Amino acid sequence: MRSLEPSANEIVLVTGSSSGIGKACCNLIAENGHWRVYGSSRSVTVSDRWTHVAMDVTDESSVTAAIGTIIQREGRIDAIVHCAGVSLAGSVEDTSIDEAQRQLDTNFFGAMRVVRAALPHMRRQSSGKIILIGSIGGLIGLPYLGYYSASKFALDGLVEALRTELLPFNIQATVVHPGDFNTSFGSNRTYCANANSDSPYFDAFEKCVAFYAAAENNGGSPAIVARRVEKLLSNAQLPVRVIVGAPLEVAGVWAKALLPSKVFEFVFRKAHSP
């Protein structure tokens, strides 16, 4: 890592900094000037605006070492923006338990490892902000992305619990649920081994995954999410959750909350039957 002189800037760690929403957050927050940004990922990313630290969120010792490096250099950590995540496609039946566990290990337990490593330092300084990047798929279950949705639903529940636990320590938490944005996330999606022509779900699976890919390719810039994250970092109070997406995506979340479940399910199935 490049050498930096101590400063009065607040310190933020952004995970998943090598691409997509994580990289967009690093770049935009660093431009703000108020924050000193550390970006973490497994692959090395070089930037003249922020500092990279190696981290594999599925490895607790790697997470602990990365947080420790920041504390050693800065003496504090003021915010976490957790963007690291992966997507696994396949029907619930076709996906093996091992495959599902790897999905949850990155998306849910990875977030837990980062949060748990940062909290002792935030408690000691009596301040901190935790922003977890979820998904609209963490509010509406997505067919053939069932375990991905489960991992993001879990983040939503985790934040609800955390907010009460952390209140006495002046630490806040929120979850940001983005819709479809044009990043490499979809192209990096993995598929369960049994998602093949032998599967009884295969035809519907192929159509649904193609539908998701088209929505992602036509999505907005990840800078839109980064701008919302930057605004949250400057807010005095964090909301429980934030939804960032196209008008129809946001409307879908509200429709689920307001419509009778059978009506919403009918409308949702129609929308996901290309």
N, C-alpha and C positions, 0 to 999 in steps of 0.2 A: 504494500500500500504506500501511496505517496505520503510524504511527511507534511503535517499540518501544524500550524501554530495554534495554541489555545485561543478560543474566542468566546464572546458572550452569546453567540448564537445558540438557539435551542437545537437539540439533537434528535433527529428522526431516523429510524431504520425502516426501509422499504424492502420487503422480501419479494422474490420473483422479479428481480430487476433486469433480467437479461432480455426481456421482450414484453410486448403487449401493455397491459394496464400498469404493471409494475415499472417498466422502463419509462412510460409516459409520466407516471407520478414522480419518479426520481428527477426527470428533466424539468418538469414544471415547478416542483417545490424548490429545487435548487435555484431556479431563476428568481424566486421570491426574495431571496437575500436575508430573510429572517432565520431560515433553517440551515443547519449543516446536515447534509444528507449522506447517509450510508445506504448503499444498495447491496442486497445479498442475493446470491444465486449459486448454483453448482458450477456453472460455467463462468469464466472470468469475463467481466465487462469493463472496458476502459472508458472513462469519461473525464473531461477536464472540469466538470461542474460538480461531481460528487464522487465519493470514494467507495470502491467495491470491497466487500468482505465475503469470503467464501462461506457458504452455508448450504447444507443439505437438510431440509426440514424433516426428513424421515430418520435422521440420525441425531439423537439427543446430545451426544458429545459435540457434534458439529455446531448445533444451535448454541449450546452453552459457551463454546469457544468463541463464536462470533460475537455474542453479546458481551462476553468478557473482554474481548479486544476493544470494543467501543467504550466500555466503562473504563478500561485502563487508559485509553487515550483522552477521553472527554470528561470522565468523572461522573457522568450522568447519562440518562436516556429519557427524553421527554415524550416521545411518541413512537408508536409502532403502526405501520401501514402494511398489513399482511395481505399480499397479493398472490403468493405462490400457490399454484394449484394445477391439477390435470383433469382431463375428462376421459371417462371410459364409456364406450357405447356397447350396447348389447341388451337383449331382453333379460329380465330378472332371472328367468329359468335357465337361460343359456350361460349366464355368468357364474363362474366357479366361486366358491368361498374365498380361495386364495386371491383371485382377481379383485373381488369386492373388497377384501381387506387391504389390498395395496391402494385402492382408490381412497378408502377412508383414512389410511395411514398418512397419505399426503395431504388431503384436503381438510380433514378434521383434526387428526392427531398432530399433524404438522403445525396447525395453528395453535393447538394446545401447548406444544413444546415451546414455541416462540413466546407465547403469552406468559407461561409459567417461568421461563428464564428471565423475562424482563420485569415481572412484578416485584420481586424483592428490592430491586433498585428503585422502582417507582414508589414503593411504600416508604423506603428510606428517605426519599426526597419529598414525600407527601404531595406528589403531583404526577400526572401522566395521562396520555390519551392513547386508546387502543382502537384502531379502525381495521376491521376485518372485511375483506372483499368476499361477499357471498355471490349470489346469482338470483335472478328472478326464478330460476329453476330451484331455488331454495325456498320459494314461496308457493310455487305451483309445480307439482310433480310432472316431470317430462318423460313421456314414453320412450323407451329404449335408451334413456339416460338415467335410469332409476337409481343407481348407486351414486351417481354424480349428484342427483337431486337430494338424496339422503344425506350426503356429506355436507351440502349447503344448508339444508333444513337444520342439521345439527348445529351449525355455526349460529343460526338465528336463536336457537334455544340457549346455547352457551352464553351469548351476549345478554339475553334477558336475565339469566342467573347472575352473571358477572356484575352487572350494573348495581345490584343491591349489595353484593358482597364487597365491592370496592368503594362504595359511597363513603364509609368512614375514613378512607385514606386519600380522599380527594383525587381519585383516579376514575376516569370516565371510559366507557366503551360503547361502540356502535358497530353495526354491520351495514355495509353498502351493497345493495343488490343490483348489479348491472343487468341490462338486457343483452341483446346481440350487438357486438362491436367488431369492427374489422381489424382483427389481430391474427396472429399465427396460432391462436389457441385451438381453433377448429381443425386446422391442418395437422396439428400435433396430437389430435385425439387418437386414442388407442381403441382397439376393438377386442372384445372377448374372443377367445379361441373358437368357441362354438357358434359364432355369428357367421355362419356359412350356408351354402345352399342346402345342406342337410337339415337345417333348422326349420321347424314349422312356422317360425316367425319371420323368415328371411325376407319375403317380398315386402311385408309391411315395414320391416326394419330398414331395408334399403331406401324406401320412399321417404321414411321419416328422417333418416340421417341426411339425405339429399336436401330435404326441406330445411333442416337446421343449417347446413352448409351454405345454402343460398341466402338465408337470413343473415348469417355472419358476414358473408362476403359483401352484402349490401348494407351492412351496419355502419354506424358513424365512427368517427375517430376515437381511439381510447383517450385522447386528450380531454374529451368531454367528461369522462369519469375522473380524470386527474384533476380537473378544475373543481369538481365537487369535493374531492378529497382535500384539496388545498384549502377550500373554504371551511370545511369541517375543522381543520387544524387551527384555524383562526377563531373559531366560534368559542364563546365562553361556556356553552353547554352543548353536549352532543345528544341528538335524538336517539331513540332506541334503534331505529333503522331508517335507511334512506334508499329510495328506489330511483335508479337512473336508467332511462331507456326511451325508446320511441313512444309517442302518444298511445299507440295501440297496446304496447307492452305494459305501460303503466295502467291503462284502462283495464287490461286483463287481470291485474292484481286486485284492483278495486272491485271488478265484477265478481271475482271469487269471494270477496268479503261480503258483498251485498246481495248477490243472487242466491236463490235456493240451490243447494248443491247439485241436484239433478239437472237443473237448467244450465248451470255453469258447465257441468261435465258435457252436456250435449253440445253447447257452443264450442267448447274447447276441442272436442273430438272433430267437429266439422273443420275447425281451423287447422288441425294437424292431420288432415286426410287429403294430401295434395293429389 
